[in-house]
Amino acid sequence: MTNMIDPWTASISALGPITQKTPLTGEALAPLLPGYELELHPAPDDAPDNPFVVARRAGEDAIALEFIGHRETGYVVTVRVHEAGRIPNAFMIGSSFDGTLLKPERCLRNEGPFRNYITCDMADEPWLLYWITSEEIAAGEGGDVPPNDVIARGAISFISWIPWRAPDEADT
């Protein structure tokens, strides 16, 4: 196995080979991820409609990718990317917030299990959410977005891709 990551370009309708019509099954995902081990997980109690698949590089413990599905459709509805370099047309995981073009006014504080993060997007690429954290952000109170100087000291922990249906795409 090589240490090279197969880069996936992110767009409004696809993340590399993944689209909103990709089934959330090992059979569908395994051919797209050679050299990765997949684990199918049932929906957790705090998200009962969202089963998920975790992908790890063979022989490694770190999560590389998470594919979140929806119980009713059976398709991927979100991909969380944890490996730097997977999305070459996005900001790099591990980058400091102030080293990107992200703007604090496009950030929101999360609650629940993700309360230690703020999420930010770019106006022209709302299908990519950047999950930013730091000790200061994690220590903050839920609900309020931290001050700009605190956000600026944060770093990108992971990126979520959320597929958007094209305006002319009919439900099938």
C-alpha positions in Angstrom: 0.0 0.0 0.0 1.2 3.5 -0.8 0.9 6.4 1.5 -0.5 8.6 -1.2 -4.0 9.8 -0.9 -6.2 9.6 -3.9 -7.4 13.2 -4.1 -11.1 13.9 -4.5 -12.3 17.2 -5.9 -15.3 18.7 -4.1 -18.2 20.2 -6.0 -21.9 21.0 -5.4 -22.9 17.5 -6.5 -19.9 15.2 -5.8 -16.9 14.6 -3.6 -14.7 12.6 -5.9 -16.8 9.5 -6.7 -19.4 10.1 -4.0 -22.7 11.6 -4.8 -26.1 11.9 -3.1 -27.0 8.6 -4.8 -24.1 6.6 -3.4 -25.5 3.8 -1.2 -24.3 3.7 2.4 -23.0 0.2 2.1 -19.7 -1.5 2.3 -20.3 -3.0 -1.2 -20.7 0.5 -2.7 -17.9 2.2 -0.8 -15.2 -0.5 -0.7 -14.3 -0.2 -4.4 -13.9 3.5 -4.0 -11.4 3.1 -1.1 -8.7 0.6 -1.9 -6.4 0.2 1.0 -9.0 1.2 3.6 -10.9 -0.8 6.1 -14.6 0.0 6.5 -16.8 -0.4 9.6 -20.5 -0.1 9.3 -22.2 1.4 12.4 -25.9 1.6 13.3 -27.4 5.0 13.9 -26.4 6.4 17.3 -29.0 7.4 19.9 -28.4 11.1 19.4 -28.9 10.8 15.6 -31.3 7.8 15.1 -31.8 8.4 11.4 -28.1 8.4 10.6 -26.2 5.2 10.3 -22.6 5.7 9.3 -19.5 4.0 7.9 -16.0 4.7 9.2 -13.0 4.3 6.9 -9.5 3.8 8.2 -6.3 3.2 6.3 -5.4 -0.5 6.6 -3.4 -1.0 9.8 -4.1 2.5 11.2 -6.3 3.5 14.1 -7.1 7.1 13.0 -10.4 7.7 11.2 -9.7 8.9 7.7 -13.3 9.4 6.5 -16.8 9.1 7.9 -19.8 8.5 5.6 -23.1 9.5 7.2 -26.3 8.1 5.7 -30.0 8.5 6.2 -32.2 5.6 7.3 -35.0 6.5 4.9 -32.9 6.9 1.7 -30.0 4.5 2.3 -27.7 7.0 0.6 -24.7 9.0 1.8 -25.9 12.4 3.0 -22.5 13.7 4.4 -18.9 12.8 4.3 -16.5 13.9 7.1 -12.9 14.1 5.8 -10.2 13.8 8.5 -7.2 13.2 6.2 -5.2 16.2 5.0 -4.8 16.3 1.2 -8.0 14.3 0.4 -9.7 17.5 -1.0 -7.1 19.5 -3.0 -9.6 22.3 -3.9 -10.3 22.9 -0.2 -8.3 24.4 2.7 -5.9 21.9 4.2 -6.9 20.1 7.4 -4.6 21.4 10.1 -4.4 24.9 8.6 -4.9 27.7 11.0 -8.1 29.7 10.5 -6.2 32.9 9.9 -4.2 31.2 7.2 -7.4 30.7 5.1 -9.9 32.9 3.4 -12.6 31.8 5.8 -14.5 34.7 7.5 -15.7 34.7 11.1 -19.1 36.1 10.0 -19.7 32.8 8.1 -19.1 30.7 11.2 -21.6 29.1 13.7 -21.2 27.6 17.1 -22.2 23.9 17.3 -24.1 22.2 20.1 -24.4 18.7 21.4 -21.5 16.3 20.7 -19.8 18.9 18.4 -20.0 21.8 20.9 -16.2 22.1 20.9 -16.2 23.2 17.3 -17.4 26.1 15.2 -18.3 25.4 11.6 -17.5 27.8 8.8 -18.1 27.9 5.1 -17.3 30.0 2.0 -20.2 31.8 0.3 -19.3 30.3 -3.1 -18.8 26.7 -1.7 -21.5 26.1 0.9 -21.3 22.4 0.4 -18.0 22.3 2.3 -18.1 22.9 6.1 -14.9 23.5 7.9 -14.8 22.3 11.5 -12.6 24.7 13.5 -11.4 24.1 17.0 -8.8 25.2 19.6 -8.5 25.0 23.3 -10.1 28.4 23.5 -13.0 27.5 21.3 -13.6 24.2 23.1 -13.6 26.0 26.5 -16.2 28.5 25.3 -19.8 28.4 26.1 -22.3 26.8 23.7 -24.5 29.1 21.6 -22.3 32.0 21.1 -19.7 32.3 18.4 -16.3 33.2 20.0 -14.7 36.6 19.3 -12.8 36.9 16.0 -9.4 36.8 17.7 -10.3 33.4 19.3 -11.5 32.0 16.0 -8.3 33.2 14.2 -6.2 31.1 16.6 -8.3 27.9 15.8 -7.4 25.3 13.2 -9.3 23.1 10.7 -9.9 19.7 12.4 -12.0 18.1 9.6 -14.1 19.0 6.6 -17.7 18.0 5.9 -19.1 17.7 2.4 -22.8 17.9 2.1 -24.2 17.0 -1.4 -26.6 19.5 -2.9 -29.2 18.6 -5.4 -28.9 20.5 -8.7 -32.0 22.8 -9.2 -33.0 20.9 -12.3 -32.7 17.4 -10.7 -36.0 15.8 -10.1 -36.7 13.5 -7.2 -36.7 9.9 -8.4 
